[in-house]
Amino acid sequence: MAIKWHDPWNWRGGIGRRDFALWGVILYALKYNLDRLIAWLGYQQVWYPWTYFSGVAGATSSQADLFLVLGLTSLPFIIVGVLLTRRRLCDIGWPPVLVVLFFVPFLNLLYFAFLCLQPTKPAADTIILEQPWWSRISKVDSALGSAALSIVSSALLGFGLTLFSTEFLREYGWGLFVGTPFMMGFFSALIYSLPRKRTFAECALTAMFSVGLVATAMLVLAFEGVLCLMMAAPIAIILAVVGAFFGWLVQRDRWIGLRNQGRLYVCAWVVMPLLILEDKHQPVMPPVIAATTTLEISAPVETVWRHVLGFGELPPPSEKIFQLGIAYPCRARLEGHGVGAVRYCEFSTGAFVEPITAWEENRRLAFDVSQQPHPMREWSPYANVHPAHLEGFFRSRHGEFRLTALPNGKTLLEGTTWYEQNIWPQAYWRPWSDYLIHQIHERVLEHIKHEAESAQK
């Protein structure tokens, strides 16, 4: 059957999976080679297929023009892609609103594979009203049985992908925190809808139970601790519900004819690990983030300076976040004097080793971090839980204290930490890490304040 060259610009009717897959490959080949040509001839940059995942996020200001040009040249391909995706959805009988998944990075590759697997929706007078074979499993046609099947099936997928990413690849990227919960929600809705239509609330509930089952398994099997699971829960639940929403849209319009959930489910087991593997082999360098906390102290800068250089034992923490396992400062000491001296800030999990890089008497003390302990002890029923994210995914790079003399003999003390966090998406995890660093800063600054003000009495 010959290819139809008018297909990319036709917005009417449907398009079969063969032609849809063929046009997808052709358009990708054209776009990739065009981008590679522009990058090489115009900017002397080498453009690889995986640069679409890592290039923009790791871009420098000198590359901004290149990405702008590539973005403009992608507009015709985006238009054609939207038209073809909409026609494919019409051909298989899925809601046209699902075309929005075309714009979701990372997930759109799996979405393309899903659409290529779906057969054309049969005419109304040829639809066979038999239940899919999964619905004939004992008790699956009951509400409880269907829910159990959907929750366990999607949880198995989520648990397998989570272990593959965290334990095997030691990777905490988009595939883990975005792709995995979305797929869990999507399949929980589809599988739950095998016997009959379900409401969105029912689909969302099964998705949330799936996430809860994976979290429980990670805790019981000693792969994770309570605090990390609690921090990951909001993004996992939200994305699982979003996935359940799209699964609900699919089953709402075509629940009887869905006989390809098995293919889609197997496809997810094959494609998702490949996308997570791409995350691992094309890492994006995390940005260096600064977090600053200030405190006013009723003591002169000379007194405050002495207690900045080193301070005695801090009282046990009363903050709940430290009692849950986050590492907290206990004491600090200084060996040497001036630039080249080494400061040791001892935490509950070990010592930070901080070579002094700037020494401005009574004004500024700056240091690098050459060695740091684990950022937390996992709160778990087990004595020793050691997930991969404790090793190198959160790194303090530099630190600084600034002292400013205020009227009436007071001092403004400012503490800053520059850190990297190699867990994605950054927009979700940064508020967590900023909050924890500010809590550590406040504990140290409040202790310095107490010691400095006590010395004045």
C-alpha positions, 0 to 999 in steps of 0.5 A: 500500500503506497504512502499518501503524501497528503496525509501530513496536511489533512485534518479530516478523517482517520489514519491507520496505525501503519501510516501513522507509524511511517509518518512518525519515523519519516518526520523524526528523521527529517527533523533530526537531520535538519537540526543536526545540519543547523547545529553544525553549520551555524553553531559548530555544535554536535547534535545527537538524538538524545540531545532533545532530552538533555540539551536545553536543560544543560544549555549555556547562554551562548547556546540560546540562539541555537535553541531559538532557531531550532524551536522556530524550525520545529513549528511546522513539525509540531503542527503536522504532529498534532494533525496526525495524532488527532486523526489517529485518535479519531481512527481508534475512537479515542477522545480528541482531547488526548492530543494534549499528550503530544506536548508532554516531554518524555511521555509522548514517546510512549504515547506514540508507541501506544497509538501505533499499537491500537487497531482501527475502531470497527464500525458500529454494526461490527462491534463484538460486545464480548468482554475482554478475556481479563474480565473472565478471570474469577471475580474480576467482574465484581467491583472489588475484584476489578479494583484489586486487579487494577491496583496490583497490576499498576503497582507491579509496574510502578514497583518494577520501574522504581527498583530498576531506576533507583536500585539498578541504575541509581537514577532519580530522574524524570522517568521515575518521578513523572513517567512512572506515576503517570503510567500507574494511574493510566493503567489502573484506570484502564484495567479497572474499566475492563468489565464496565465503565467507571467514574473518574472518582473511581479511577482516581481512587484506584490510582492513589491506592496503587501509589500507596501499595508501591510506597508500602512495599518500598517501606516493608522491603527496606528500600526506602524510609518514611520521610522520603516516601512522604516527600515524594507522595504529593507529586506521585499522587498528583501525576497518578491522578492525571494518568488516571484522568487520561485513562478514564477519558479513553474508557469513557468513550470506548470501554467495550472495544478496549481489547488491547490493554495487554499490549499497552501494558507490555509495551510500558514494561518495555519502553519505560525502562528504555526511557529511564535508561536514557535519563541515566546515560544523558544526565543534566547537570544540576544548577547550583542553588543558593539558600540564605538565612539572616538573624539579628543578634544583640551583640557586637560583631567582634563577639559574634565572629568568635562564635561563628568560627566555632561553637559548642554543643547544641541542645538536642533538636526540638524540630520535628523535621530533625526528629524524623531523620534529617541530619542536624548540626551538633557542634563546630570547631576550627583548626588553623587560622586564616585562609587555608584553615579547616572548619569541621561542622559536625552533624548527627550523621558525620562531619562536614570538612570545610577548608576556609577560602575567605577570611575577613576578620569580623566581616566574612568567613567563606569555605568550600565543602570538601567532604560531607556526611549523609544528609539524613538517616532514614526513618524506618522499621529497620535498623539499616536502610540505605537508599541510593539517593543518600550518596551524592544526590544532594551536595553542599558546595560552598558556605559563607557567613557575613556579619554586618554591624548594626546600630546600638551594638547589634549584628546582622548575621547572614548564613548562605549555603550553595548546593546541588540537588540531582533529583528531578524535577527540580521545581518540585524538590527545590522547595523541600531542600530550601526548607531543610537548609533554612531549618539547619541555618536557623538552628546554627544561627540561633545557637550562635545568637544564644552564645554571643548574647550570653557572653555579653551578660 
